[in-house]
Amino acid sequence: MPIRLIVGLGNPGPEYEQTRHNAGFWLVDNLANSLSGTRLQRDSRYNAMLAKTSIGGNEVWLLEPLTFMNRSGQSVGALARFFKIAADEVLVVHDELDLMPGIARLKKGGSAGGHNGLKDITAALGTQDYWRLRLGIGHPRTLSLQQQVADFVLHRPRREDQELIEQAIEKSLQVMPQIVEGKFEAATMKLHTA
């Protein structure tokens, strides 16, 4: 089953733009910039930044909810219902505390793992069975930082961590055509061994 909707998670506004929680936005922004003629534009129907594009000949929606993280499902659910996009045709790109910076992992389904954006999308879609691209941001404990998780995700990463996250985004963009085509095994193999 090919991917028809790629969702980047983050919080709107310049004060959040460079924070770890916006890693999903970073990837979708980079993806849009890499595709000729693709520009994310504000769409009030879905309260999101939205673009319709083509990747490897497949028509795909790119979406960044402008609802704040905890209400991401409002935008995702509305667009998926209107265009009859099934949960397994959705890829959600998000920051992942349980992975170190520089690591990206693809998986289908599973729990939200405390990620409020995923919780809201699961509620909106009525299932956990959508694809996730998890971008490692590290955890304050594993990075030896004295911060609470809520504070950690809403701050900019250190320069060295930012560079690693950008490398993971670049690796993810290289396998995006395979992901969109539904060649998940090949994409996973390449992404997880890169």
PLY file of the C-alpha trace (Angstrom):
ply
format ascii 1.0
element vertex 194
property float x
property float y
property float z
element edge 193
property int vertex1
property int vertex2
end_header
0.00 0.00 0.00
1.61 3.30 -1.04
1.78 6.33 1.25
-0.66 9.12 0.31
-0.20 11.46 3.28
3.07 12.49 4.96
2.56 14.37 8.22
5.32 16.28 9.97
4.67 16.95 13.65
5.66 20.13 15.44
4.33 23.30 17.02
3.52 26.43 15.00
5.20 29.78 15.56
8.72 31.17 15.43
9.35 30.48 19.13
9.07 26.70 18.45
10.65 26.58 15.00
14.09 25.39 16.13
12.98 23.17 19.04
13.49 19.40 19.14
9.73 18.78 19.12
9.63 20.25 15.59
11.85 17.60 13.99
8.85 16.36 11.99
8.31 19.84 10.54
12.02 20.00 9.66
11.81 16.82 7.59
8.62 17.82 5.76
10.05 21.29 5.06
13.20 19.69 3.61
11.12 17.24 1.58
8.96 20.02 0.12
12.07 22.07 -0.71
13.61 19.09 -2.53
10.57 18.62 -4.80
10.27 20.91 -7.79
7.24 23.19 -7.64
6.19 22.06 -4.16
5.36 24.75 -1.63
3.59 24.29 1.68
0.72 26.79 2.00
-1.64 27.58 4.83
-4.99 25.80 4.41
-7.70 26.89 6.84
-9.93 23.87 6.05
-7.40 21.60 7.74
-5.70 24.19 9.98
-2.38 23.15 8.48
0.41 23.94 6.11
-0.39 21.76 3.11
0.99 20.80 -0.29
-0.03 18.29 -2.93
2.96 16.86 -4.75
4.31 13.84 -6.58
7.09 11.55 -5.40
8.24 8.89 -7.86
5.03 9.33 -9.84
2.84 8.87 -6.75
0.51 11.66 -5.66
1.18 12.60 -2.02
-0.11 15.18 0.44
2.40 16.89 2.75
0.85 18.25 5.94
2.10 20.17 8.98
-0.70 20.71 11.52
-0.94 24.25 12.90
-2.98 23.07 15.89
-0.08 22.58 18.30
1.23 19.09 18.97
-1.52 17.84 21.29
-4.24 18.48 18.67
-2.43 17.19 15.57
-5.16 14.62 14.98
-7.67 17.35 14.07
-5.76 18.22 10.88
-4.71 14.66 10.05
-8.14 13.14 10.64
-9.97 15.82 8.64
-7.73 15.45 5.58
-7.66 11.64 5.75
-11.46 11.46 5.96
-12.06 13.95 3.14
-9.68 12.24 0.70
-10.47 8.71 1.95
-6.89 8.02 2.98
-6.58 4.81 5.02
-4.44 4.73 8.18
-1.86 2.46 6.52
-1.45 5.11 3.78
-0.33 7.69 6.37
3.28 8.35 7.42
3.75 10.49 10.54
7.23 11.97 11.03
8.02 12.86 14.65
10.72 13.45 17.23
11.69 10.39 19.26
13.16 10.59 22.77
14.09 6.89 22.79
16.50 7.23 19.86
19.79 9.11 19.91
20.30 12.07 17.57
21.35 10.84 14.13
19.13 7.77 14.18
15.91 7.43 12.19
13.62 4.42 12.34
10.57 3.40 10.34
7.80 1.37 11.93
4.12 0.63 11.58
1.74 0.85 14.50
2.55 0.51 18.16
1.84 2.72 21.12
2.27 6.48 21.21
5.04 6.03 23.79
4.00 9.17 25.64
4.04 11.32 22.47
0.92 13.49 22.64
0.89 14.20 18.91
0.76 10.48 18.17
-1.92 9.94 20.82
-4.15 12.53 19.18
-3.58 11.14 15.67
-4.38 7.62 16.90
-7.64 8.92 18.38
-8.51 10.81 15.17
-7.77 7.85 12.87
-9.32 5.33 15.26
-6.28 3.06 15.02
-2.54 2.84 15.76
-1.90 1.15 12.41
-0.28 4.03 10.57
3.39 4.37 9.65
5.81 6.40 11.75
9.22 7.78 10.87
10.91 8.35 14.23
13.69 10.94 14.28
15.98 10.51 17.28
16.45 13.59 19.45
17.86 11.76 22.48
16.62 11.93 26.04
17.87 14.39 28.68
19.08 11.39 30.74
21.05 9.78 27.90
22.51 13.15 26.88
23.52 13.92 30.50
21.33 17.02 30.63
19.57 18.18 33.78
16.21 18.95 32.15
12.67 17.70 32.44
11.42 16.02 29.24
8.77 18.72 28.59
11.45 21.40 28.85
13.94 19.38 26.79
11.68 18.92 23.74
10.79 22.62 23.69
14.42 23.77 23.46
16.90 23.89 20.61
19.30 20.97 20.37
23.01 21.48 20.95
24.89 22.18 17.72
26.39 18.67 17.54
22.96 17.08 18.12
21.37 19.38 15.51
23.92 18.23 12.93
23.16 14.57 13.72
19.40 15.16 13.45
19.96 16.85 10.08
21.98 13.81 8.92
19.10 11.52 9.94
16.68 13.73 8.00
18.93 13.52 4.94
19.09 9.70 5.19
15.30 9.62 5.56
14.80 11.77 2.46
16.95 9.33 0.45
14.53 6.47 1.17
11.35 8.55 0.87
10.60 7.39 -2.71
10.69 3.76 -1.51
8.49 4.58 1.48
5.94 6.37 -0.70
5.86 3.42 -3.14
5.11 1.09 -0.22
8.49 -0.66 -0.39
8.79 -0.54 3.38
11.12 -3.52 3.80
13.71 -2.09 1.40
13.37 1.40 2.92
13.71 0.01 6.45
16.78 -2.03 5.53
18.50 0.98 3.94
17.50 3.42 6.70
18.35 1.14 9.61
21.76 0.10 8.23
22.87 3.51 6.91
0 1
1 2
2 3
3 4
4 5
5 6
6 7
7 8
8 9
9 10
10 11
11 12
12 13
13 14
14 15
15 16
16 17
17 18
18 19
19 20
20 21
21 22
22 23
23 24
24 25
25 26
26 27
27 28
28 29
29 30
30 31
31 32
32 33
33 34
34 35
35 36
36 37
37 38
38 39
39 40
40 41
41 42
42 43
43 44
44 45
45 46
46 47
47 48
48 49
49 50
50 51
51 52
52 53
53 54
54 55
55 56
56 57
57 58
58 59
59 60
60 61
61 62
62 63
63 64
64 65
65 66
66 67
67 68
68 69
69 70
70 71
71 72
72 73
73 74
74 75
75 76
76 77
77 78
78 79
79 80
80 81
81 82
82 83
83 84
84 85
85 86
86 87
87 88
88 89
89 90
90 91
91 92
92 93
93 94
94 95
95 96
96 97
97 98
98 99
99 100
100 101
101 102
102 103
103 104
104 105
105 106
106 107
107 108
108 109
109 110
110 111
111 112
112 113
113 114
114 115
115 116
116 117
117 118
118 119
119 120
120 121
121 122
122 123
123 124
124 125
125 126
126 127
127 128
128 129
129 130
130 131
131 132
132 133
133 134
134 135
135 136
136 137
137 138
138 139
139 140
140 141
141 142
142 143
143 144
144 145
145 146
146 147
147 148
148 149
149 150
150 151
151 152
152 153
153 154
154 155
155 156
156 157
157 158
158 159
159 160
160 161
161 162
162 163
163 164
164 165
165 166
166 167
167 168
168 169
169 170
170 171
171 172
172 173
173 174
174 175
175 176
176 177
177 178
178 179
179 180
180 181
181 182
182 183
183 184
184 185
185 186
186 187
187 188
188 189
189 190
190 191
191 192
192 193
